[in-house]
Amino acid sequence: MKDFILFMYNDAIDKTQANDDEKWGVYFSNLRTSGQFDGGSSIGQGTKFKKNHPELPSGTQMTGFIRIRAGDMDGAKAFLSGNPIFEAGGTVEIRELPRDE
């Protein structure tokens, strides 16, 4: 199994559906049942740092992340189904988390 992270963005067309607590509850229940869910969280505001440059506020586009395990990218894409952001027309970015050895 490979590790993946799903980043949720604040660009859903249907904001009500994207923020529906019941839909999120069902989605997380399904993730837990899969046995391939490794956690996640909402993402708050932050600050960007770069040596010898002024601090900059982080963007507000990314709103949360979810970690999962899947055999490949196609397996990871299966976890888009039921994601309230994705189902509401918003962006969910999937990235593989390679193991650095």
C-alpha positions as CSV (number, residue, x, y, z in Angstrom):
1,M,0.0,0.0,0.0
2,K,1.1,3.5,-0.7
3,D,0.3,6.6,1.4
4,F,-1.7,9.5,-0.1
5,I,-2.9,12.8,1.0
6,L,-6.1,14.5,-0.2
7,F,-6.2,18.3,0.0
8,M,-9.6,19.9,0.0
9,Y,-9.9,23.4,-1.4
10,N,-12.4,26.2,-0.7
11,D,-13.9,26.4,-4.2
12,A,-17.0,24.3,-4.0
13,I,-19.9,25.5,-6.1
14,D,-22.5,24.4,-3.6
15,K,-21.1,25.7,-0.3
16,T,-24.1,24.3,1.7
17,Q,-23.4,20.7,0.5
18,A,-19.6,21.2,1.0
19,N,-20.1,22.2,4.6
20,D,-22.9,19.7,5.5
21,D,-21.9,18.0,8.8
22,E,-24.1,15.0,8.2
23,K,-22.4,14.4,4.8
24,W,-19.0,14.7,6.4
25,G,-20.0,12.2,9.1
26,V,-21.1,9.7,6.5
27,Y,-17.9,10.2,4.5
28,F,-15.6,9.8,7.5
29,S,-17.6,6.7,8.6
30,N,-17.0,5.2,5.2
31,L,-13.3,6.1,5.3
32,R,-12.9,4.5,8.8
33,T,-14.8,1.3,7.6
34,S,-12.3,1.0,4.7
35,G,-9.4,0.5,7.0
36,Q,-7.3,2.7,4.8
37,F,-8.0,6.0,6.6
38,D,-5.0,7.5,8.5
39,G,-6.5,10.7,9.8
40,G,-7.0,14.3,8.6
41,S,-7.9,17.7,9.8
42,S,-9.3,21.1,8.8
43,I,-6.5,23.6,8.1
44,G,-6.5,27.0,9.7
45,Q,-4.8,30.2,8.8
46,G,-1.0,30.3,8.9
47,T,2.1,32.3,7.9
48,K,4.7,31.6,5.2
49,F,8.3,32.0,6.0
50,K,11.3,32.3,3.7
51,K,14.8,33.2,4.9
52,N,15.6,36.9,4.4
53,H,12.1,37.7,3.2
54,P,9.1,39.2,5.0
55,E,6.5,36.9,6.5
56,L,3.4,36.4,4.3
57,P,0.0,35.2,5.3
58,S,-0.9,31.7,3.9
59,G,-3.7,31.5,1.4
60,T,-7.2,30.5,2.3
61,Q,-7.7,28.2,-0.6
62,M,-6.8,24.9,1.1
63,T,-9.2,24.1,3.9
64,G,-8.3,20.5,5.0
65,F,-6.5,17.3,4.4
66,I,-7.1,13.5,4.7
67,R,-4.5,10.8,4.7
68,I,-5.3,7.4,3.2
69,R,-3.6,4.3,2.0
70,A,-4.2,2.8,-1.4
71,G,-2.5,0.5,-3.9
72,D,-2.1,3.2,-6.5
73,M,-3.6,6.6,-7.7
74,D,-6.7,4.9,-9.1
75,G,-7.3,3.3,-5.7
76,A,-6.8,6.7,-4.1
77,K,-9.2,8.3,-6.5
78,A,-11.9,5.9,-5.3
79,F,-11.9,7.9,-2.0
80,L,-13.3,11.0,-3.9
81,S,-16.7,9.4,-4.0
82,G,-18.8,10.9,-1.3
83,N,-16.3,13.6,-0.3
84,P,-18.6,16.6,0.3
85,I,-16.2,19.1,-1.3
86,F,-15.8,16.9,-4.5
87,E,-19.5,16.2,-4.6
88,A,-20.3,19.9,-4.3
89,G,-18.2,20.7,-7.4
90,G,-15.0,21.7,-5.5
91,T,-11.4,20.6,-5.9
92,V,-9.7,17.7,-4.1
93,E,-6.1,17.3,-4.9
94,I,-4.5,13.9,-4.4
95,R,-0.8,13.6,-3.8
96,E,1.3,10.4,-3.2
97,L,3.5,10.6,-0.1
98,P,6.6,8.7,-1.2
99,R,8.6,7.0,1.5
100,D,12.0,8.6,1.7
101,E,14.5,6.0,2.8
